[in-house]
Amino acid sequence: MVEILNQCITEEQYEVELFDFIQEQVLALENKDMSPLFPIRFLVLFSFHLGVQPQGVYSSETPYFSLDEGVFTNEVGNHTIASKPAQLLSFILHNPDEDIKVHSDIRKETLDCIIKYYQYHILKRQKLNSVEILSALLA
């Protein structure tokens, strides 16, 4: 979380909603058992505050997610993510307070995809050093 926050928040202005969101996430980590979906959920919800949240919904007509366009689509390309991670991304996007059981491979793949999404839209392809740590936690 800290690495993402350090790289994504560049302005020195105080935004009440963003501060409240970050505080809520930190307190949730301190006071609750961590859900295996927490890192993915955090990144999806944080994207709203950054103005780059994914758009649309996973369906049989739109079973993939386009990293470059930020929408669910039916076209497979160089920058689309597979159906299972797209489905989990959509679930978290539209059900942020719900938990589901998901195989660790799908969680890891989804986390990798949302990090690529951040790198594409916000970080300008900067490498995140904590990716390996998060991957180990989700295993």
N, C-alpha and C positions, 0 to 999 in steps of 0.2 A: 504494500500500500504506500509506504513512504517513498519508495523509488518512483512509482507512478505519479504520486502527488508532486514530488520535487520536479519532475520533468514536464508535467502538464500545466501546473499553475505557475505562470510566468509573471503576472502582474502583481504589483504590491498593493492592490486595493482590497478593501474588506467587503466581502459579499456575504450577507447574513445567511442566505439559503445554502450556499456552499459550505460555510462554516458549520451550520447546523447539521448538514448531511454528514460531513466528515466526523463531527463529534458523535453523532448517532452511531456511525459505523465502528468507531473506536470503542465506544461503550458497549456495543453489542459483542465485540470481540472479548472484552474484559468480563462481561457478566453472563454470557451464554456459552453453551458448548458450540464450538465452531462447526458449522455445516460444511460438508465437503464442497458445496456449491458456493460458499462465501466469496472466494476470489473472483469467480465469474460474475456472480451477482453484483459485487462491488463495482467491477469494471463496467458492467452494463448500466447500472444506476448512475455512476459517475459520468458516463457519456452524456447523460441528459444535462448535467450541469455545464458540460463543455460545449454543448450545442451540436454534437455530432452523433446523437443516438440513432441506432438502427431503425429503419422504417419498414412497415409492413408486417406480415405474419407468415409463418410457415404453413403450407398447405400442400395438398397433392398437386395443385397447379403451380406452386412456388416452393419446391422442395430444396432449394439451394439458397445460399446467401452470398451476395456480391460484396466483397471487401471494398472495392474501389467506389461503388455506387452507394453502398450502405443500405441496400434493399434486398428483400427476398425475391427470388427470380426462378424462372424455369430453364434458364440458359446456363450451361456449364462453360466456364472459361478459365483463363489463367488465374483469375483472382476470385474464384468462387469457392465456398466451403461445402463439404459433403452434406448429405441429407441428415445424418444423425446429429452432428454438431449444430447444424442449422436449426433442427427441431428443438434441441435443448436451449439454444440461444433465444429462439422465439418464445419458448415456455417461460424462461426467466424474464424476458422483456415484458410479457403480458401478465405474469403472475409473480411479481417480485417478492411477495411475502410467503409463497408456498415452497415446500421442499418436496423433492421426489428422489427416489433411489435411481441412480444412474451408474453404470459400470465405469470404473476408474479410467479406462481407455478413452471413453467418450468425453468424460470430464476433462481429461488432459488435452485431447484434441480440440475441444471447445475453448479451453483456456488459451491454447496456442493460437487459435483463430481470432479470438477477441484481442489478444496482444498484437497480432498482425494488423488488425483493424486500427488499433491505436497507433501503431507505427506508421500506417499508411496515412491516417487523417490528422494526427496530432504530433507525433514524435518525429516525423519526417525520416523514418527508417533508422532511428537511433536504436541501438541494442540495449535491452534491459538486462541487467546483470542478475536479477533475482528470479529469472524465469526457471532456472534449474531448481531453485529452492521451492518455488511454488509447485512445480511438477512433482517433486518428491513428496510434498505434503499431500497432494491429491491422490497419490498412488495407493 
